[in-house]
Amino acid sequence: MAAPENKPLKHKRSFTVFRSVVLIFLAGGFLVWYNYGWILQREKQAEALALHTLGDAWERQSRNLGGPHALDCGRVRDRRNLTAANECALNAFGQRKPFRVRYDLGGVDSDVSIGLVYTPDGKLYRLDFDGDPIRGQGGTSWSRQRVGKSACPLPLQMYVNRDGYLSCK
């Protein structure tokens, strides 16, 4: 007499294993989805700490160009402090001392700034900063921020433009 076949039992066991794997996969997917906001929050906290500690790309580039003894004429966040920052930079430039001055422009979808840096070797640069040119989700991104550097033409001349910021010609 032939032994009974175990096909239905084998089929039932493989279906149970498949169902368990799918259930584990779905539970894992749910946990990742549920914790995704927490992961993004940690990433933003890490970026904020790095920006606070090391400064943004404009700050790092201006310190690199101006050197450790450059006079920091300030970061103008609103127009009320324009005069003091401009006078500081113009006086330092007149005495041929390295300086840096920054003006926040109030970008729509990210932090935007311009400024001037006078180097110890007598070069004047304009720096243009965009805190998040790719995504534009507001503020400054540690990984996506950009700073452009333009050498001012010779002979070096600084002037106050129509917006009240120092620029070079």
C-alpha positions as CSV (number, residue, x, y, z in Angstrom):
1,M,0.0,0.0,0.0
2,A,1.3,3.5,-0.9
3,A,2.0,6.1,1.7
4,P,-0.4,9.1,1.8
5,E,0.9,12.2,0.2
6,N,1.8,15.3,2.4
7,K,1.2,17.9,-0.3
8,P,-1.6,19.7,1.4
9,L,0.4,19.9,4.7
10,K,3.5,21.0,2.8
11,H,1.5,23.7,0.9
12,K,-0.1,24.9,4.2
13,R,3.4,25.2,5.9
14,S,4.9,27.2,3.0
15,F,1.9,29.5,3.0
16,T,2.3,30.1,6.7
17,V,6.0,30.9,6.2
18,F,5.2,33.3,3.4
19,R,2.5,35.0,5.4
20,S,4.9,35.4,8.4
21,V,7.6,36.9,6.1
22,V,5.1,39.4,4.6
23,L,3.8,40.3,8.1
24,I,7.4,40.9,9.3
25,F,8.1,43.0,6.2
26,L,5.0,45.1,6.7
27,A,5.7,45.6,10.4
28,G,9.2,46.7,9.6
29,G,8.0,49.1,6.9
30,F,5.5,50.5,9.3
31,L,8.2,51.1,12.0
32,V,10.5,52.8,9.4
33,W,7.6,55.0,8.3
34,Y,6.5,55.8,11.8
35,N,10.1,56.8,12.9
36,Y,10.9,58.6,9.7
37,G,9.9,62.0,11.2
38,W,12.2,61.3,14.1
39,I,15.1,60.5,11.8
40,L,14.6,63.7,9.9
41,Q,14.3,65.7,13.1
42,R,17.7,64.3,14.2
43,E,19.3,65.2,10.9
44,K,18.0,68.8,11.1
45,Q,19.3,69.0,14.7
46,A,22.8,67.7,13.6
47,E,22.8,70.3,10.7
48,A,21.8,73.1,13.1
49,L,24.6,72.1,15.5
50,A,27.2,72.1,12.7
51,L,26.1,75.5,11.4
52,H,26.1,77.0,14.9
53,T,29.6,75.5,15.7
54,L,31.4,75.9,12.4
55,G,29.4,78.6,10.7
56,D,28.0,78.5,7.3
57,A,29.9,78.5,4.0
58,W,30.0,82.4,3.9
59,E,31.5,82.5,7.4
60,R,34.1,79.8,6.7
61,Q,35.1,81.3,3.3
62,S,35.4,84.8,4.7
63,R,37.5,83.7,7.6
64,N,39.7,81.7,5.2
65,L,40.2,84.7,2.9
66,G,40.5,87.4,5.6
67,G,42.8,85.5,7.9
68,P,42.7,85.2,11.6
69,H,43.3,89.0,12.2
70,A,40.7,90.3,9.8
71,L,38.4,92.9,11.4
72,D,34.8,91.5,11.6
73,C,32.7,94.6,10.6
74,G,29.6,92.6,11.3
75,R,26.6,90.8,9.8
76,V,23.9,93.2,8.9
77,R,20.6,91.4,9.4
78,D,18.4,94.5,8.9
79,R,19.0,98.0,7.5
80,R,19.4,99.7,10.9
81,N,23.0,98.6,11.3
82,L,24.2,99.5,7.8
83,T,26.0,102.7,8.7
84,A,28.2,101.2,11.5
85,A,29.1,98.2,9.3
86,N,29.9,100.3,6.3
87,E,32.0,102.8,8.2
88,C,33.9,99.9,9.8
89,A,34.7,98.4,6.4
90,L,35.5,101.7,4.8
91,N,37.9,102.7,7.6
92,A,39.6,99.3,7.5
93,F,39.9,99.5,3.7
94,G,41.3,103.0,4.0
95,Q,44.0,101.8,6.4
96,R,44.6,98.7,4.2
97,K,43.6,96.3,7.1
98,P,41.9,93.0,6.3
99,F,38.2,93.0,7.1
100,R,34.9,91.3,6.3
101,V,31.3,92.6,6.2
102,R,28.1,90.6,5.5
103,Y,24.6,91.8,4.5
104,D,21.6,89.4,4.8
105,L,19.2,90.0,2.0
106,G,16.2,88.0,3.2
107,G,15.7,85.4,0.6
108,V,12.3,84.0,-0.1
109,D,13.1,80.2,0.1
110,S,16.5,80.2,1.8
111,D,19.0,82.4,3.5
112,V,20.7,84.8,1.1
113,S,23.7,87.1,1.8
114,I,26.3,89.2,0.1
115,G,29.4,90.7,1.5
116,L,33.0,91.9,1.0
117,V,36.3,90.5,2.3
118,Y,39.6,92.4,2.1
119,T,42.5,90.0,2.4
120,P,45.9,90.6,4.0
121,D,47.6,90.5,0.6
122,G,45.4,93.5,-0.6
123,K,42.7,91.7,-2.6
124,L,39.1,92.5,-2.3
125,Y,36.4,89.8,-2.9
126,R,32.6,89.8,-3.1
127,L,31.0,86.7,-1.6
128,D,27.5,85.7,-2.6
129,F,25.7,83.1,-0.4
130,D,22.6,81.0,-0.9
131,G,21.7,78.7,2.0
132,D,19.7,76.2,0.0
133,P,19.8,76.8,-3.7
134,I,18.6,73.3,-4.6
135,R,15.6,72.6,-2.4
136,G,14.8,76.0,-1.2
137,Q,13.0,74.9,1.9
138,G,13.9,77.9,4.0
139,G,17.0,78.6,6.1
140,T,20.4,77.1,5.5
141,S,21.3,73.5,4.6
142,W,24.6,72.2,5.8
143,S,25.1,70.0,2.7
144,R,23.4,72.2,0.0
145,Q,24.6,75.7,0.8
146,R,26.7,77.5,-1.7
147,V,29.0,80.5,-1.7
148,G,30.4,82.3,-4.8
149,K,33.6,84.3,-4.8
150,S,34.3,87.1,-7.2
151,A,37.5,89.2,-7.3
152,C,36.9,92.9,-7.4
153,P,38.6,94.6,-10.4
154,L,41.6,96.7,-10.1
155,P,42.0,99.5,-9.1
156,L,40.1,98.5,-6.0
157,Q,37.2,100.8,-5.3
158,M,34.4,100.4,-2.8
159,Y,31.1,102.3,-2.9
160,V,27.7,102.2,-1.2
161,N,25.1,100.9,-3.7
162,R,21.5,102.0,-4.0
163,D,20.4,99.5,-1.4
164,G,22.9,100.9,1.1
165,Y,25.3,97.9,1.0
166,L,29.0,98.2,0.2
167,S,30.1,96.8,-3.1
168,C,33.1,97.1,-5.4
169,K,33.6,98.4,-8.9
